[in-house]
Amino acid sequence: MNKLTVKQQEFLEKIVYFKKNNGYPPTISDLCSMLNVSIGTVQQYFFALEKKGIIKRENNKGRGLKLLVSLPETDGDYINIPVFSEKLNNNENILANENVTGWFRFPKILFKTTTLYALSLKNKIIFFSPQKKYKKADVCLFFNRKKFFSDVLTRGLNSINLGKVLYVLVKTD
């Protein structure tokens, strides 16, 4: 299964929530109202989730939506990933709470580790897991008191290894 974007994950959670509370899946109109978006936007989410094998829609049925996967049902089955900005309030402790600018919420089953962080840069978000040791083939995230960079070969003398890069999400307009 392909990974979902943050918005696709939120859309899927709305479908699951509606179905759990009502006993049947939402219609396109229900989702438009719940998300305050257009029919076209809901259909784009449907197409994306169908392509990734998450849902299946039956033609000519208003509530012909079937989930092909199951999501965790309790908050304990999710991981909240803190997001840091490249502009830090505390350069001494990079992972300090005052540097957190937001949170991502994902099901734990998508990750092998539960200690994850995300760094929001100008055009990408980098998900990483803290590690003290790394191999030369690993891509790691470093900080050198001026900027962040991800490369095991370009470490400076004063750089701090923040951890192994797990995923890079590129922002598009």
KAZI-V101723 format. One line per field, one symbol per residue. ss: DSSP state (H for helix, E for strand, C for the rest). A space follows every 50 residues. Layout:
ss->???
This chain:
ss->CCCCCHHHHHHHHHHHHHHHHHCCCCCHHHHHHHHCCCHHHHHHHHHHHH HCCCEEECCCCCCCEEECCCCCCCHHHEEEEEEEECCCCCCCCCCCHHHE EEEEEEEHHHCCCCCCEEEECCCEEEEEECCCCCCCCCCEEEECCCCEEE CCCCCCCCCEEEEEEEEEEECCC
